[in-house]
Amino acid sequence: MDYTSQSEQTKIARSKKMMLWFGIISLSMMFAGLTSAYIVSSERRDWLRDFELPQAFYISTFIIILSSLTMLVAKQAVKTSKKSLATIMLLLTLGLGIAFVAYQFIGFDQIIANGYFFTGSESTVTTSFIYAFVISHIVHVAAGLIVLLVVIVQQLRGKYTKDQMLGLSLGATFWHFVDILWVYLFLFFIFADDLIH
């Protein structure tokens, strides 16, 4: 393909997609490093063997998977020129994203209520790792929520059509990434100890 003959708009779209994927790969490597450190640390004698994830994390997992589905419906609605449905689904995705973050903090409260602490003299390596994972992920979800707000504003301004979806597509890709990342972390927490030991 001759890249010099492409329109300026096509080149900009390609570069934005590449930048997003570089960011996603970098973030994936960061979490891969964290999960590797978790596995290595699980050999410590003070590692908690009977720690169970709080119920709120199960609920938040369902919520974030649902938010990916609403984002897919929103994108499809734009493709089929159903503007109202697209707007409703984007707003619903935003609401589900906020609910996800709320349930993550409820999960923290449940962990503390069970006598486990993230910092201080009563903390453990296990809970400190979970805290680091979840807080790091929440930061990325917060970035995703900001992206969603921008996408919603652009949608309300009528910027997206079936032929002009770059911003929506980039936002949807990032949102699906944070969703998949949490599902990976959730399954990792559930099965890691069984796989390691």
VOFI-826811 format. One record per atom (N, C-alpha, C): x, y, z; residue in three letters; atom name. Coordinates in steps of 0.05 Angstrom, whole numbers, plus 5000, padded with zeros to 4 digits. Layout:
N
R     x     y     z  code  site
R     X     Y     Z   ALA    CA
...
***
This chain:
197
R     x     y     z  code  site
R  5017  4976  5000   MET     N
R  5000  5000  5000   MET    CA
R  5018  5025  5000   MET     C
R  5011  5044  4984   ASP     N
R  5026  5069  4982   ASP    CA
R  5015  5089  5002   ASP     C
R  5030  5092  5024   TYR     N
R  5021  5110  5046   TYR    CA
R  5022  5139  5038   TYR     C
R  5039  5146  5018   THR     N
R  5041  5174  5010   THR    CA
R  5016  5184  4996   THR     C
R  5002  5166  4984   SER     N
R  4978  5173  4968   SER    CA
R  4953  5175  4986   SER     C
R  4955  5167  5011   GLN     N
R  4931  5168  5028   GLN    CA
R  4924  5196  5036   GLN     C
R  4899  5200  5042   SER     N
R  4890  5227  5051   SER    CA
R  4902  5233  5079   SER     C
R  4903  5258  5085   GLU     N
R  4913  5267  5111   GLU    CA
R  4896  5256  5134   GLU     C
R  4870  5254  5129   GLN     N
R  4852  5244  5150   GLN    CA
R  4857  5215  5156   GLN     C
R  4863  5199  5135   THR     N
R  4869  5171  5138   THR    CA
R  4895  5168  5154   THR     C
R  4915  5184  5148   LYS     N
R  4940  5183  5162   LYS    CA
R  4937  5189  5191   LYS     C
R  4921  5210  5197   ILE     N
R  4916  5218  5225   ILE    CA
R  4902  5196  5240   ILE     C
R  4882  5184  5227   ALA     N
R  4867  5162  5240   ALA    CA
R  4886  5138  5246   ALA     C
R  4903  5132  5227   ARG     N
R  4922  5109  5231   ARG    CA
R  4941  5115  5254   ARG     C
R  4951  5140  5255   SER     N
R  4970  5147  5276   SER    CA
R  4957  5146  5304   SER     C
R  4931  5155  5305   LYS     N
R  4917  5155  5331   LYS    CA
R  4912  5126  5340   LYS     C
R  4905  5109  5322   LYS     N
R  4901  5081  5328   LYS    CA
R  4926  5068  5338   LYS     C
R  4949  5074  5325   MET     N
R  4975  5063  5333   MET    CA
R  4983  5073  5360   MET     C
R  4978  5099  5366   MET     N
R  4985  5109  5392   MET    CA
R  4968  5096  5414   MET     C
R  4943  5091  5409   LEU     N
R  4925  5078  5428   LEU    CA
R  4936  5049  5433   LEU     C
R  4943  5035  5412   TRP     N
R  4952  5008  5416   TRP    CA
R  4979  5006  5430   TRP     C
R  4996  5026  5424   PHE     N
R  5022  5027  5440   PHE    CA
R  5016  5031  5469   PHE     C
R  4997  5048  5475   GLY     N
R  4989  5052  5503   GLY    CA
R  4978  5027  5516   GLY     C
R  4960  5013  5501   ILE     N
R  4948  4989  5512   ILE    CA
R  4969  4968  5517   ILE     C
R  4988  4965  5498   ILE     N
R  5010  4945  5501   ILE    CA
R  5027  4952  5526   ILE     C
R  5033  4978  5529   SER     N
R  5049  4987  5552   SER    CA
R  5035  4980  5579   SER     C
R  5009  4987  5580   LEU     N
R  4994  4981  5604   LEU    CA
R  4992  4951  5609   LEU     C
R  4989  4935  5588   SER     N
R  4988  4906  5591   SER    CA
R  5014  4896  5602   SER     C
R  5036  4907  5593   MET     N
R  5062  4898  5604   MET    CA
R  5065  4906  5633   MET     C
R  5054  4929  5641   MET     N
R  5055  4936  5669   MET    CA
R  5040  4916  5687   MET     C
R  5016  4909  5678   PHE     N
R  5000  4890  5694   PHE    CA
R  5012  4862  5692   PHE     C
R  5025  4855  5670   ALA     N
R  5039  4829  5668   ALA    CA
R  5061  4828  5689   ALA     C
R  5076  4851  5692   GLY     N
R  5097  4853  5712   GLY    CA
R  5085  4850  5740   GLY     C
R  5062  4862  5746   LEU     N
R  5050  4860  5772   LEU    CA
R  5041  4831  5778   LEU     C
R  5029  4818  5758   THR     N
R  5021  4791  5762   THR    CA
R  5045  4772  5766   THR     C
R  5066  4777  5752   SER     N
R  5091  4761  5756   SER    CA
R  5101  4765  5785   SER     C
R  5101  4790  5794   ALA     N
R  5111  4796  5821   ALA    CA
R  5092  4782  5842   ALA     C
R  5067  4781  5836   TYR     N
R  5047  4768  5854   TYR    CA
R  5054  4738  5856   TYR     C
R  5059  4726  5833   ILE     N
R  5066  4697  5832   ILE    CA
R  5091  4691  5848   ILE     C
R  5112  4708  5844   VAL     N
R  5137  4704  5858   VAL    CA
R  5133  4708  5888   VAL     C
R  5118  4728  5896   SER     N
R  5114  4735  5924   SER    CA
R  5097  4713  5938   SER     C
R  5081  4699  5923   SER     N
R  5063  4679  5935   SER    CA
R  5079  4656  5948   SER     C
R  5105  4655  5943   GLU     N
R  5122  4634  5955   GLU    CA
R  5130  4642  5984   GLU     C
R  5124  4666  5991   ARG     N
R  5132  4675  6018   ARG    CA
R  5116  4660  6040   ARG     C
R  5129  4657  6063   ARG     N
R  5116  4642  6085   ARG    CA
R  5092  4657  6096   ARG     C
R  5092  4684  6094   ASP     N
R  5070  4700  6106   ASP    CA
R  5048  4705  6085   ASP     C
R  5048  4691  6063   TRP     N
R  5027  4695  6043   TRP    CA
R  5001  4683  6052   TRP     C
R  4979  4697  6048   LEU     N
R  4953  4688  6057   LEU    CA
R  4943  4666  6037   LEU     C
R  4938  4643  6048   ARG     N
R  4929  4620  6031   ARG    CA
R  4898  4618  6030   ARG     C
R  4885  4630  6049   ASP     N
R  4856  4626  6051   ASP    CA
R  4840  4652  6044   ASP     C
R  4854  4671  6032   PHE     N
R  4841  4696  6025   PHE    CA
R  4821  4693  6003   PHE     C
R  4797  4704  6007   GLU     N
R  4776  4703  5986   GLU    CA
R  4768  4731  5978   GLU     C
R  4763  4734  5952   LEU     N
R  4754  4760  5942   LEU    CA
R  4727  4767  5953   LEU     C
R  4722  4793  5959   PRO     N
R  4696  4801  5969   PRO    CA
R  4674  4798  5948   PRO     C
R  4649  4795  5957   GLN     N
R  4626  4792  5940   GLN    CA
R  4624  4816  5920   GLN     C
R  4631  4840  5930   ALA     N
R  4629  4864  5913   ALA    CA
R  4646  4862  5888   ALA     C
R  4668  4848  5889   PHE     N
R  4685  4845  5865   PHE    CA
R  4671  4828  5844   PHE     C
R  4655  4808  5853   TYR     N
R  4640  4792  5834   TYR    CA
R  4618  4809  5820   TYR     C
R  4605  4826  5836   ILE     N
R  4584  4843  5825   ILE    CA
R  4597  4863  5806   ILE     C
R  4620  4875  5813   SER     N
R  4633  4894  5796   SER    CA
R  4642  4882  5770   SER     C
R  4649  4856  5771   THR     N
R  4657  4842  5746   THR    CA
R  4633  4840  5727   THR     C
R  4611  4832  5738   PHE     N
R  4586  4831  5722   PHE    CA
R  4580  4858  5710   PHE     C
R  4583  4879  5726   ILE     N
R  4576  4906  5717   ILE    CA
R  4594  4914  5694   ILE     C
R  4620  4909  5696   ILE     N
R  4639  4918  5675   ILE    CA
R  4635  4902  5649   ILE     C
R  4628  4876  5652   ILE     N
R  4622  4861  5627   ILE    CA
R  4597  4872  5614   ILE     C
R  4577  4879  5630   LEU     N
R  4553  4891  5619   LEU    CA
R  4559  4917  5605   LEU     C
R  4577  4933  5616   SER     N
R  4585  4959  5604   SER    CA
R  4598  4955  5577   SER     C
R  4612  4933  5573   SER     N
R  4624  4927  5547   SER    CA
R  4602  4922  5527   SER     C
R  4581  4908  5536   LEU     N
R  4559  4901  5518   LEU    CA
R  4544  4927  5510   LEU     C
R  4539  4945  5529   THR     N
R  4525  4970  5523   THR    CA
R  4542  4987  5504   THR     C
R  4568  4986  5507   MET     N
R  4586  5001  5489   MET    CA
R  4584  4989  5460   MET     C
R  4583  4963  5458   LEU     N
R  4580  4950  5432   LEU    CA
R  4553  4958  5419   LEU     C
R  4532  4959  5435   VAL     N
R  4506  4967  5424   VAL    CA
R  4507  4996  5415   VAL     C
R  4520  5014  5431   ALA     N
R  4523  5042  5423   ALA    CA
R  4537  5045  5397   ALA     C
R  4558  5030  5393   LYS     N
R  4574  5032  5369   LYS    CA
R  4557  5023  5345   LYS     C
R  4543  5001  5349   GLN     N
R  4526  4990  5327   GLN    CA
R  4504  5010  5321   GLN     C
R  4493  5023  5342   ALA     N
R  4472  5043  5337   ALA    CA
R  4481  5066  5320   ALA     C
R  4506  5075  5324   VAL     N
R  4517  5097  5308   VAL    CA
R  4520  5087  5279   VAL     C
R  4529  5062  5275   LYS     N
R  4532  5051  5248   LYS    CA
R  4506  5050  5233   LYS     C
R  4484  5046  5248   THR     N
R  4457  5044  5235   THR    CA
R  4441  5069  5238   THR     C
R  4455  5091  5245   SER     N
R  4443  5118  5247   SER    CA
R  4420  5120  5267   SER     C
R  4422  5105  5289   LYS     N
R  4402  5107  5311   LYS    CA
R  4415  5124  5333   LYS     C
R  4413  5150  5329   LYS     N
R  4427  5169  5346   LYS    CA
R  4417  5167  5375   LYS     C
R  4391  5166  5379   SER     N
R  4380  5166  5407   SER    CA
R  4389  5141  5422   SER     C
R  4388  5118  5408   LEU     N
R  4396  5093  5421   LEU    CA
R  4426  5094  5428   LEU     C
R  4442  5105  5410   ALA     N
R  4471  5107  5415   ALA    CA
R  4476  5124  5439   ALA     C
R  4462  5147  5441   THR     N
R  4466  5165  5464   THR    CA
R  4458  5151  5490   THR     C
R  4435  5138  5490   ILE     N
R  4425  5123  5514   ILE    CA
R  4446  5102  5523   ILE     C
R  4456  5087  5503   MET     N
R  4475  5065  5510   MET    CA
R  4501  5077  5520   MET     C
R  4510  5099  5509   LEU     N
R  4535  5112  5519   LEU    CA
R  4531  5122  5548   LEU     C
R  4508  5134  5553   LEU     N
R  4502  5143  5580   LEU    CA
R  4500  5120  5599   LEU     C
R  4488  5098  5590   LEU     N
R  4486  5074  5607   LEU    CA
R  4514  5062  5612   LEU     C
R  4531  5062  5592   THR     N
R  4559  5053  5595   THR    CA
R  4573  5070  5616   THR     C
R  4570  5096  5615   LEU     N
R  4582  5114  5635   LEU    CA
R  4571  5107  5663   LEU     C
R  4545  5104  5665   GLY     N
R  4533  5097  5691   GLY    CA
R  4544  5071  5702   GLY     C
R  4546  5051  5685   LEU     N
R  4557  5025  5693   LEU    CA
R  4586  5028  5702   LEU     C
R  4601  5044  5687   GLY     N
R  4629  5049  5695   GLY    CA
R  4632  5061  5722   GLY     C
R  4615  5080  5728   ILE     N
R  4615  5093  5755   ILE    CA
R  4607  5072  5776   ILE     C
R  4587  5056  5770   ALA     N
R  4578  5035  5789   ALA    CA
R  4601  5015  5793   ALA     C
R  4616  5008  5773   PHE     N
R  4639  4990  5776   PHE    CA
R  4658  5001  5796   PHE     C
R  4666  5027  5794   VAL     N
R  4685  5039  5812   VAL    CA
R  4673  5039  5841   VAL     C
R  4647  5045  5843   ALA     N
R  4634  5045  5870   ALA    CA
R  4636  5017  5883   ALA     C
R  4631  4996  5867   TYR     N
R  4632  4969  5878   TYR    CA
R  4661  4960  5884   TYR     C
R  4680  4971  5870   GLN     N
R  4708  4966  5877   GLN    CA
R  4714  4976  5906   GLN     C
R  4705  5000  5911   PHE     N
R  4710  5012  5938   PHE    CA
R  4693  4997  5960   PHE     C
R  4669  4988  5952   ILE     N
R  4654  4971  5971   ILE    CA
R  4669  4946  5976   ILE     C
R  4682  4935  5956   GLY     N
R  4699  4911  5959   GLY    CA
R  4722  4916  5979   GLY     C
R  4734  4939  5977   PHE     N
R  4755  4947  5996   PHE    CA
R  4744  4946  6025   PHE     C
R  4720  4958  6028   ASP     N
R  4708  4959  6055   ASP    CA
R  4702  4931  6065   ASP     C
R  4693  4913  6047   GLN     N
R  4688  4886  6055   GLN    CA
R  4713  4871  6063   GLN     C
R  4735  4876  6049   ILE     N
R  4761  4864  6057   ILE    CA
R  4770  4873  6084   ILE     C
R  4767  4899  6089   ILE     N
R  4775  4910  6115   ILE    CA
R  4757  4899  6137   ILE     C
R  4731  4897  6131   ALA     N
R  4711  4886  6151   ALA    CA
R  4718  4858  6158   ALA     C
R  4731  4843  6140   ASN     N
R  4739  4815  6145   ASN    CA
R  4766  4814  6160   ASN     C
R  4777  4837  6168   GLY     N
R  4801  4837  6184   GLY    CA
R  4827  4838  6168   GLY     C
R  4825  4844  6142   TYR     N
R  4849  4847  6126   TYR    CA
R  4854  4876  6120   TYR     C
R  4879  4885  6121   PHE     N
R  4885  4913  6117   PHE    CA
R  4906  4916  6095   PHE     C
R  4904  4939  6081   PHE     N
R  4921  4943  6057   PHE    CA
R  4948  4957  6064   PHE     C
R  4948  4972  6086   THR     N
R  4972  4987  6094   THR    CA
R  4975  4985  6124   THR     C
R  4998  4993  6133   GLY     N
R  5003  4993  6162   GLY    CA
R  5013  4967  6173   GLY     C
R  5016  4966  6199   SER     N
R  5028  4942  6212   SER    CA
R  5011  4917  6210   SER     C
R  4985  4921  6206   GLU     N
R  4967  4897  6204   GLU    CA
R  4963  4888  6175   GLU     C
R  4976  4901  6157   SER     N
R  4972  4893  6128   SER    CA
R  4989  4868  6122   SER     C
R  4982  4855  6100   THR     N
R  4997  4832  6091   THR    CA
R  5006  4837  6062   THR     C
R  5025  4821  6053   VAL     N
R  5035  4824  6026   VAL    CA
R  5012  4818  6006   VAL     C
R  4996  4798  6012   THR     N
R  4974  4791  5995   THR    CA
R  4955  4814  5991   THR     C
R  4945  4826  6013   THR     N
R  4926  4848  6010   THR    CA
R  4938  4873  5998   THR     C
R  4964  4877  6003   SER     N
R  4977  4900  5991   SER    CA
R  4979  4897  5961   SER     C
R  4983  4873  5952   PHE     N
R  4983  4867  5923   PHE    CA
R  4956  4872  5911   PHE     C
R  4935  4862  5924   ILE     N
R  4908  4866  5914   ILE    CA
R  4901  4896  5912   ILE     C
R  4909  4910  5933   TYR     N
R  4905  4940  5934   TYR    CA
R  4919  4953  5910   TYR     C
R  4944  4945  5905   ALA     N
R  4960  4957  5883   ALA    CA
R  4947  4951  5856   ALA     C
R  4938  4926  5852   PHE     N
R  4924  4918  5827   PHE    CA
R  4899  4934  5823   PHE     C
R  4882  4934  5844   VAL     N
R  4855  4946  5841   VAL    CA
R  4857  4977  5837   VAL     C
R  4874  4990  5853   ILE     N
R  4877  5019  5851   ILE    CA
R  4889  5026  5823   ILE     C
R  4909  5011  5814   SER     N
R  4920  5016  5787   SER    CA
R  4898  5013  5766   SER     C
R  4881  4993  5769   HIS     N
R  4860  4989  5749   HIS    CA
R  4839  5011  5751   HIS     C
R  4832  5019  5775   ILE     N
R  4813  5041  5779   ILE    CA
R  4822  5067  5766   ILE     C
R  4849  5072  5767   VAL     N
R  4860  5096  5754   VAL    CA
R  4854  5094  5724   VAL     C
R  4858  5070  5712   HIS     N
R  4853  5067  5683   HIS    CA
R  4823  5069  5677   HIS     C
R  4806  5058  5695   VAL     N
R  4778  5061  5691   VAL    CA
R  4770  5090  5692   VAL     C
R  4782  5106  5711   ALA     N
R  4776  5134  5712   ALA    CA
R  4783  5148  5686   ALA     C
R  4806  5140  5675   ALA     N
R  4814  5151  5648   ALA    CA
R  4793  5143  5627   ALA     C
R  4783  5119  5629   GLY     N
R  4762  5109  5611   GLY    CA
R  4737  5125  5614   GLY     C
R  4730  5133  5639   LEU     N
R  4706  5148  5644   LEU    CA
R  4708  5176  5631   LEU     C
R  4732  5188  5633   ILE     N
R  4737  5214  5621   ILE    CA
R  4734  5212  5590   ILE     C
R  4746  5190  5579   VAL     N
R  4743  5185  5550   VAL    CA
R  4713  5183  5543   VAL     C
R  4698  5168  5560   LEU     N
R  4669  5164  5555   LEU    CA
R  4655  5191  5555   LEU     C
R  4662  5208  5574   LEU     N
R  4649  5235  5575   LEU    CA
R  4654  5251  5549   LEU     C
R  4679  5249  5540   VAL     N
R  4686  5263  5515   VAL    CA
R  4669  5252  5492   VAL     C
R  4668  5225  5491   VAL     N
R  4653  5212  5469   VAL    CA
R  4623  5220  5471   VAL     C
R  4612  5220  5495   ILE     N
R  4584  5228  5498   ILE    CA
R  4579  5257  5489   ILE     C
R  4597  5275  5496   VAL     N
R  4594  5303  5488   VAL    CA
R  4595  5304  5457   VAL     C
R  4614  5290  5445   GLN     N
R  4616  5290  5416   GLN    CA
R  4591  5278  5403   GLN     C
R  4580  5257  5416   GLN     N
R  4556  5244  5406   GLN    CA
R  4532  5264  5407   GLN     C
R  4530  5278  5429   LEU     N
R  4508  5298  5432   LEU    CA
R  4511  5321  5412   LEU     C
R  4535  5326  5404   ARG     N
R  4540  5347  5384   ARG    CA
R  4536  5337  5356   ARG     C
R  4530  5312  5353   GLY     N
R  4525  5300  5327   GLY    CA
R  4550  5295  5310   GLY     C
R  4573  5291  5324   LYS     N
R  4598  5287  5310   LYS    CA
R  4602  5259  5297   LYS     C
R  4587  5240  5308   TYR     N
R  4591  5212  5298   TYR    CA
R  4570  5204  5278   TYR     C
R  4579  5193  5257   THR     N
R  4561  5181  5237   THR    CA
R  4574  5154  5228   THR     C
R  4560  5139  5212   LYS     N
R  4571  5113  5204   LYS    CA
R  4597  5116  5188   LYS     C
R  4601  5140  5176   ASP     N
R  4625  5145  5161   ASP    CA
R  4647  5160  5177   ASP     C
R  4639  5170  5201   GLN     N
R  4658  5186  5217   GLN    CA
R  4655  5176  5246   GLN     C
R  4671  5155  5252   MET     N
R  4668  5142  5279   MET    CA
R  4695  5139  5293   MET     C
R  4715  5153  5284   LEU     N
R  4742  5149  5295   LEU    CA
R  4743  5153  5326   LEU     C
R  4732  5176  5335   GLY     N
R  4733  5181  5364   GLY    CA
R  4718  5160  5380   GLY     C
R  4695  5152  5370   LEU     N
R  4679  5131  5383   LEU    CA
R  4693  5105  5383   LEU     C
R  4705  5098  5360   SER     N
R  4720  5072  5358   SER    CA
R  4744  5071  5377   SER     C
R  4759  5093  5379   LEU     N
R  4782  5094  5397   LEU    CA
R  4772  5092  5426   LEU     C
R  4751  5107  5433   GLY     N
R  4740  5106  5460   GLY    CA
R  4730  5078  5467   GLY     C
R  4716  5065  5448   ALA     N
R  4706  5038  5452   ALA    CA
R  4728  5018  5456   ALA     C
R  4750  5021  5440   THR     N
R  4773  5002  5443   THR    CA
R  4785  5005  5470   THR     C
R  4789  5029  5480   PHE     N
R  4801  5033  5506   PHE    CA
R  4782  5022  5528   PHE     C
R  4756  5027  5526   TRP     N
R  4737  5017  5546   TRP    CA
R  4737  4987  5546   TRP     C
R  4737  4974  5523   HIS     N
R  4738  4945  5522   HIS    CA
R  4764  4935  5535   HIS     C
R  4786  4949  5531   PHE     N
R  4811  4941  5543   PHE    CA
R  4810  4941  5573   PHE     C
R  4799  4963  5585   VAL     N
R  4798  4963  5614   VAL    CA
R  4779  4942  5625   VAL     C
R  4758  4936  5609   ASP     N
R  4740  4914  5617   ASP    CA
R  4754  4887  5617   ASP     C
R  4767  4881  5595   ILE     N
R  4782  4856  5592   ILE    CA
R  4803  4854  5613   ILE     C
R  4817  4876  5619   LEU     N
R  4838  4876  5639   LEU    CA
R  4827  4869  5666   LEU     C
R  4804  4879  5674   TRP     N
R  4793  4872  5700   TRP    CA
R  4785  4843  5701   TRP     C
R  4772  4833  5679   VAL     N
R  4764  4805  5679   VAL    CA
R  4789  4787  5682   VAL     C
R  4810  4794  5669   TYR     N
R  4836  4780  5672   TYR    CA
R  4845  4780  5701   TYR     C
R  4846  4804  5713   LEU     N
R  4855  4806  5741   LEU    CA
R  4837  4790  5760   LEU     C
R  4811  4792  5755   PHE     N
R  4791  4778  5772   PHE    CA
R  4796  4748  5771   PHE     C
R  4798  4737  5746   LEU     N
R  4803  4708  5743   LEU    CA
R  4831  4701  5754   LEU     C
R  4850  4718  5751   PHE     N
R  4877  4713  5762   PHE    CA
R  4875  4710  5792   PHE     C
R  4861  4729  5806   PHE     N
R  4859  4727  5835   PHE    CA
R  4845  4702  5844   PHE     C
R  4825  4693  5829   ILE     N
R  4810  4669  5836   ILE    CA
R  4826  4644  5833   ILE     C
R  4841  4642  5811   PHE     N
R  4854  4617  5804   PHE    CA
R  4884  4616  5809   PHE     C
R  4896  4639  5814   ALA     N
R  4925  4640  5817   ALA    CA
R  4936  4621  5837   ALA     C
R  4925  4621  5861   ASP     N
R  4935  4603  5883   ASP    CA
R  4933  4574  5875   ASP     C
R  4911  4567  5862   ASP     N
R  4907  4539  5853   ASP    CA
R  4928  4531  5832   ASP     C
R  4934  4550  5814   LEU     N
R  4953  4544  5793   LEU    CA
R  4982  4543  5803   LEU     C
R  4987  4561  5823   ILE     N
R  5015  4564  5833   ILE    CA
R  5021  4541  5851   ILE     C
R  5003  4533  5868   HIS     N
R  5009  4513  5888   HIS    CA
R  4994  4487  5881   HIS     C
***
